[in-house]
């Protein structure tokens, strides 16, 4: 079960990172193209990718990351790198939900024509923000990937307490086993062989 969750988590996370690269390339291309039809179609494509791929991939990455943490020895809050990675994923999702989604809609509205682009930023500002926001998403996801591979830092305070409790539990079990072995060695066996 844990490996299946890990496979889904890695797939969703790598897919999300790849989509961030695609969104950056599309954003830069559409920012500088002069053809209105290409611009309109490109921003419409970015809107569809945002709705159909980015949001589900982010949610799937978050849910499988938490589930994988609960099913593994890493936990969700035992190690500092896991907590940092969780924070990066939440920040990336917030960036997408609160900023990128709106900026994509504004860029699409601006591409449809000046009459459609009411409110929000001007078309050039929205397009620039869209590129910057996707670069930010890529940087956050790349940092989360690096944390997953290198696993820096140590345990959190809570993780150290849990480890100390487990260590004490192991020491207590070892002491009980030693005492039982000592008792068995001190008392002669009542079997017939040793009584002779």
BALOBA-1460 file (C-alpha; in Angstrom, 3 decimals):
// residues 196
<rec num="1" residu="x" x="0.000" y="0.000" z="0.000"/>
<rec num="2" residu="x" x="2.786" y="2.440" z="0.949"/>
<rec num="3" residu="x" x="4.643" y="1.875" z="-2.334"/>
<rec num="4" residu="x" x="1.466" y="2.407" z="-4.361"/>
<rec num="5" residu="x" x="0.845" y="5.702" z="-2.566"/>
<rec num="6" residu="x" x="4.476" y="6.677" z="-3.183"/>
<rec num="7" residu="x" x="4.171" y="5.914" z="-6.915"/>
<rec num="8" residu="x" x="1.034" y="8.064" z="-7.211"/>
<rec num="9" residu="x" x="2.674" y="10.846" z="-5.164"/>
<rec num="10" residu="x" x="5.826" y="10.918" z="-7.294"/>
<rec num="11" residu="x" x="3.783" y="10.793" z="-10.509"/>
<rec num="12" residu="x" x="1.511" y="13.651" z="-9.442"/>
<rec num="13" residu="x" x="4.421" y="15.740" z="-8.167"/>
<rec num="14" residu="x" x="6.576" y="15.252" z="-11.263"/>
<rec num="15" residu="x" x="3.553" y="15.950" z="-13.452"/>
<rec num="16" residu="x" x="2.842" y="19.140" z="-11.508"/>
<rec num="17" residu="x" x="6.475" y="20.230" z="-11.914"/>
<rec num="18" residu="x" x="6.310" y="19.493" z="-15.655"/>
<rec num="19" residu="x" x="3.095" y="21.447" z="-16.055"/>
<rec num="20" residu="x" x="4.755" y="24.416" z="-14.329"/>
<rec num="21" residu="x" x="7.479" y="24.324" z="-17.011"/>
<rec num="22" residu="x" x="4.839" y="24.137" z="-19.758"/>
<rec num="23" residu="x" x="2.983" y="27.106" z="-18.253"/>
<rec num="24" residu="x" x="6.219" y="29.145" z="-18.118"/>
<rec num="25" residu="x" x="7.014" y="28.380" z="-21.764"/>
<rec num="26" residu="x" x="3.451" y="29.161" z="-22.862"/>
<rec num="27" residu="x" x="3.411" y="32.353" z="-20.800"/>
<rec num="28" residu="x" x="6.660" y="33.643" z="-22.273"/>
<rec num="29" residu="x" x="5.644" y="32.663" z="-25.815"/>
<rec num="30" residu="x" x="2.228" y="34.291" z="-25.528"/>
<rec num="31" residu="x" x="3.619" y="37.405" z="-23.864"/>
<rec num="32" residu="x" x="5.669" y="38.214" z="-26.947"/>
<rec num="33" residu="x" x="3.555" y="36.883" z="-29.823"/>
<rec num="34" residu="x" x="1.840" y="39.394" z="-32.103"/>
<rec num="35" residu="x" x="-0.893" y="37.132" z="-33.501"/>
<rec num="36" residu="x" x="-4.177" y="37.731" z="-31.602"/>
<rec num="37" residu="x" x="-5.587" y="34.310" z="-32.561"/>
<rec num="38" residu="x" x="-2.504" y="32.512" z="-31.207"/>
<rec num="39" residu="x" x="-2.621" y="34.641" z="-28.052"/>
<rec num="40" residu="x" x="-6.314" y="33.924" z="-27.463"/>
<rec num="41" residu="x" x="-5.907" y="30.190" z="-28.137"/>
<rec num="42" residu="x" x="-2.789" y="29.968" z="-25.993"/>
<rec num="43" residu="x" x="-4.356" y="31.632" z="-22.962"/>
<rec num="44" residu="x" x="-7.449" y="29.475" z="-23.419"/>
<rec num="45" residu="x" x="-5.120" y="26.433" z="-23.383"/>
<rec num="46" residu="x" x="-3.468" y="27.727" z="-20.196"/>
<rec num="47" residu="x" x="-6.902" y="28.119" z="-18.593"/>
<rec num="48" residu="x" x="-7.827" y="24.527" z="-19.469"/>
<rec num="49" residu="x" x="-4.463" y="23.202" z="-18.213"/>
<rec num="50" residu="x" x="-4.943" y="25.175" z="-14.990"/>
<rec num="51" residu="x" x="-8.445" y="23.800" z="-14.396"/>
<rec num="52" residu="x" x="-7.971" y="20.218" z="-15.582"/>
<rec num="53" residu="x" x="-4.357" y="19.374" z="-14.664"/>
<rec num="54" residu="x" x="-2.763" y="21.829" z="-12.226"/>
<rec num="55" residu="x" x="-5.453" y="21.840" z="-9.542"/>
<rec num="56" residu="x" x="-5.994" y="18.036" z="-9.488"/>
<rec num="57" residu="x" x="-2.229" y="17.354" z="-9.617"/>
<rec num="58" residu="x" x="-1.642" y="19.707" z="-6.683"/>
<rec num="59" residu="x" x="-4.414" y="18.177" z="-4.599"/>
<rec num="60" residu="x" x="-3.290" y="14.640" z="-5.461"/>
<rec num="61" residu="x" x="0.303" y="15.486" z="-4.580"/>
<rec num="62" residu="x" x="-0.752" y="16.953" z="-1.231"/>
<rec num="63" residu="x" x="-3.102" y="14.104" z="-0.281"/>
<rec num="64" residu="x" x="-0.721" y="11.311" z="-1.316"/>
<rec num="65" residu="x" x="2.183" y="13.107" z="0.383"/>
<rec num="66" residu="x" x="0.309" y="13.202" z="3.678"/>
<rec num="67" residu="x" x="-0.893" y="9.609" z="3.254"/>
<rec num="68" residu="x" x="2.626" y="8.468" z="2.383"/>
<rec num="69" residu="x" x="4.005" y="10.238" z="5.434"/>
<rec num="70" residu="x" x="1.461" y="8.555" z="7.673"/>
<rec num="71" residu="x" x="2.304" y="5.147" z="6.190"/>
<rec num="72" residu="x" x="6.082" y="5.525" z="6.441"/>
<rec num="73" residu="x" x="8.673" y="5.987" z="9.150"/>
<rec num="74" residu="x" x="9.189" y="9.595" z="7.993"/>
<rec num="75" residu="x" x="5.820" y="10.698" z="9.334"/>
<rec num="76" residu="x" x="4.273" y="14.057" z="8.497"/>
<rec num="77" residu="x" x="5.790" y="16.189" z="11.274"/>
<rec num="78" residu="x" x="8.687" y="14.067" z="12.556"/>
<rec num="79" residu="x" x="11.385" y="15.462" z="10.257"/>
<rec num="80" residu="x" x="12.110" y="19.060" z="9.378"/>
<rec num="81" residu="x" x="12.503" y="18.355" z="5.658"/>
<rec num="82" residu="x" x="9.020" y="16.783" z="5.524"/>
<rec num="83" residu="x" x="7.469" y="19.798" z="7.254"/>
<rec num="84" residu="x" x="9.344" y="22.153" z="4.893"/>
<rec num="85" residu="x" x="8.206" y="20.145" z="1.866"/>
<rec num="86" residu="x" x="4.603" y="20.229" z="3.081"/>
<rec num="87" residu="x" x="4.867" y="24.014" z="3.520"/>
<rec num="88" residu="x" x="6.279" y="24.390" z="-0.011"/>
<rec num="89" residu="x" x="3.420" y="22.348" z="-1.481"/>
<rec num="90" residu="x" x="0.829" y="24.404" z="0.421"/>
<rec num="91" residu="x" x="2.503" y="27.649" z="-0.725"/>
<rec num="92" residu="x" x="2.508" y="26.424" z="-4.323"/>
<rec num="93" residu="x" x="-1.179" y="25.560" z="-4.086"/>
<rec num="94" residu="x" x="-1.962" y="28.961" z="-2.546"/>
<rec num="95" residu="x" x="0.015" y="30.636" z="-5.343"/>
<rec num="96" residu="x" x="-2.066" y="28.733" z="-7.881"/>
<rec num="97" residu="x" x="-5.464" y="29.202" z="-6.245"/>
<rec num="98" residu="x" x="-5.143" y="32.818" z="-5.179"/>
<rec num="99" residu="x" x="-2.941" y="34.295" z="-7.913"/>
<rec num="100" residu="x" x="-2.250" y="32.186" z="-11.002"/>
<rec num="101" residu="x" x="-5.856" y="31.167" z="-11.587"/>
<rec num="102" residu="x" x="-7.001" y="34.795" z="-11.600"/>
<rec num="103" residu="x" x="-4.062" y="36.030" z="-13.669"/>
<rec num="104" residu="x" x="-4.718" y="33.334" z="-16.274"/>
<rec num="105" residu="x" x="-8.325" y="34.499" z="-16.531"/>
<rec num="106" residu="x" x="-7.222" y="38.135" z="-16.817"/>
<rec num="107" residu="x" x="-4.724" y="37.296" z="-19.558"/>
<rec num="108" residu="x" x="-7.423" y="35.357" z="-21.441"/>
<rec num="109" residu="x" x="-9.858" y="38.273" z="-21.080"/>
<rec num="110" residu="x" x="-7.203" y="40.718" z="-22.307"/>
<rec num="111" residu="x" x="-6.498" y="38.466" z="-25.295"/>
<rec num="112" residu="x" x="-10.216" y="38.430" z="-26.142"/>
<rec num="113" residu="x" x="-10.137" y="42.200" z="-26.564"/>
<rec num="114" residu="x" x="-9.960" y="45.423" z="-24.584"/>
<rec num="115" residu="x" x="-13.707" y="45.459" z="-23.947"/>
<rec num="116" residu="x" x="-13.579" y="42.026" z="-22.297"/>
<rec num="117" residu="x" x="-10.664" y="42.931" z="-20.022"/>
<rec num="118" residu="x" x="-12.520" y="44.957" z="-17.448"/>
<rec num="119" residu="x" x="-11.048" y="45.207" z="-13.957"/>
<rec num="120" residu="x" x="-7.827" y="43.675" z="-12.677"/>
<rec num="121" residu="x" x="-4.423" y="44.491" z="-14.086"/>
<rec num="122" residu="x" x="-3.644" y="45.706" z="-17.586"/>
<rec num="123" residu="x" x="-2.921" y="43.014" z="-20.179"/>
<rec num="124" residu="x" x="0.860" y="43.396" z="-20.036"/>
<rec num="125" residu="x" x="0.903" y="43.388" z="-16.231"/>
<rec num="126" residu="x" x="-1.337" y="40.303" z="-16.037"/>
<rec num="127" residu="x" x="0.839" y="38.482" z="-18.565"/>
<rec num="128" residu="x" x="4.012" y="39.407" z="-16.690"/>
<rec num="129" residu="x" x="2.486" y="38.350" z="-13.368"/>
<rec num="130" residu="x" x="1.439" y="35.054" z="-14.934"/>
<rec num="131" residu="x" x="5.037" y="34.333" z="-15.982"/>
<rec num="132" residu="x" x="6.413" y="35.381" z="-12.574"/>
<rec num="133" residu="x" x="3.783" y="33.332" z="-10.737"/>
<rec num="134" residu="x" x="4.567" y="30.215" z="-12.755"/>
<rec num="135" residu="x" x="8.300" y="30.739" z="-12.215"/>
<rec num="136" residu="x" x="7.552" y="30.941" z="-8.483"/>
<rec num="137" residu="x" x="5.510" y="27.726" z="-8.642"/>
<rec num="138" residu="x" x="8.352" y="25.984" z="-10.466"/>
<rec num="139" residu="x" x="10.936" y="27.200" z="-7.915"/>
<rec num="140" residu="x" x="8.801" y="26.021" z="-4.979"/>
<rec num="141" residu="x" x="8.196" y="22.607" z="-6.552"/>
<rec num="142" residu="x" x="11.857" y="22.223" z="-7.497"/>
<rec num="143" residu="x" x="12.828" y="23.021" z="-3.894"/>
<rec num="144" residu="x" x="10.357" y="20.378" z="-2.662"/>
<rec num="145" residu="x" x="11.943" y="17.886" z="-5.067"/>
<rec num="146" residu="x" x="15.432" y="18.670" z="-3.755"/>
<rec num="147" residu="x" x="14.213" y="18.192" z="-0.173"/>
<rec num="148" residu="x" x="12.751" y="14.798" z="-1.118"/>
<rec num="149" residu="x" x="16.062" y="13.616" z="-2.497"/>
<rec num="150" residu="x" x="18.561" y="15.037" z="0.014"/>
<rec num="151" residu="x" x="16.396" y="14.892" z="3.181"/>
<rec num="152" residu="x" x="18.423" y="17.558" z="5.039"/>
<rec num="153" residu="x" x="18.268" y="18.649" z="8.672"/>
<rec num="154" residu="x" x="17.112" y="16.458" z="11.483"/>
<rec num="155" residu="x" x="14.040" y="15.597" z="13.422"/>
<rec num="156" residu="x" x="11.546" y="18.140" z="14.639"/>
<rec num="157" residu="x" x="11.112" y="18.633" z="18.388"/>
<rec num="158" residu="x" x="8.071" y="16.363" z="18.263"/>
<rec num="159" residu="x" x="9.995" y="13.798" z="16.225"/>
<rec num="160" residu="x" x="12.815" y="13.783" z="18.787"/>
<rec num="161" residu="x" x="10.316" y="13.183" z="21.603"/>
<rec num="162" residu="x" x="8.704" y="10.286" z="19.729"/>
<rec num="163" residu="x" x="12.115" y="8.752" z="19.000"/>
<rec num="164" residu="x" x="13.185" y="9.117" z="22.653"/>
<rec num="165" residu="x" x="9.950" y="7.454" z="23.797"/>
<rec num="166" residu="x" x="10.513" y="4.567" z="21.397"/>
<rec num="167" residu="x" x="14.120" y="4.233" z="22.521"/>
<rec num="168" residu="x" x="13.037" y="4.112" z="26.182"/>
<rec num="169" residu="x" x="10.431" y="1.504" z="25.257"/>
<rec num="170" residu="x" x="13.085" y="-0.637" z="23.563"/>
<rec num="171" residu="x" x="15.434" y="-0.265" z="26.542"/>
<rec num="172" residu="x" x="12.630" y="-1.263" z="28.923"/>
<rec num="173" residu="x" x="11.825" y="-4.347" z="26.807"/>
<rec num="174" residu="x" x="15.515" y="-5.288" z="26.703"/>
<rec num="175" residu="x" x="15.815" y="-4.927" z="30.495"/>
<rec num="176" residu="x" x="12.716" y="-7.082" z="31.047"/>
<rec num="177" residu="x" x="14.095" y="-9.736" z="28.699"/>
<rec num="178" residu="x" x="17.452" y="-9.671" z="30.536"/>
<rec num="179" residu="x" x="15.746" y="-10.039" z="33.925"/>
<rec num="180" residu="x" x="13.697" y="-12.974" z="32.655"/>
<rec num="181" residu="x" x="16.825" y="-14.640" z="31.274"/>
<rec num="182" residu="x" x="18.608" y="-14.084" z="34.616"/>
<rec num="183" residu="x" x="15.679" y="-15.626" z="36.517"/>
<rec num="184" residu="x" x="15.636" y="-18.650" z="34.240"/>
<rec num="185" residu="x" x="19.384" y="-19.119" z="34.729"/>
<rec num="186" residu="x" x="19.129" y="-18.720" z="38.523"/>
<rec num="187" residu="x" x="16.355" y="-21.278" z="38.991"/>
<rec num="188" residu="x" x="17.210" y="-24.810" z="38.033"/>
<rec num="189" residu="x" x="14.866" y="-26.410" z="35.639"/>
<rec num="190" residu="x" x="12.430" y="-28.871" z="37.131"/>
<rec num="191" residu="x" x="12.750" y="-31.210" z="34.246"/>
<rec num="192" residu="x" x="13.784" y="-34.757" z="34.952"/>
<rec num="193" residu="x" x="17.123" y="-34.530" z="33.198"/>
<rec num="194" residu="x" x="18.561" y="-31.877" z="35.476"/>
<rec num="195" residu="x" x="17.108" y="-33.426" z="38.644"/>
<rec num="196" residu="x" x="19.160" y="-36.655" z="38.126"/>
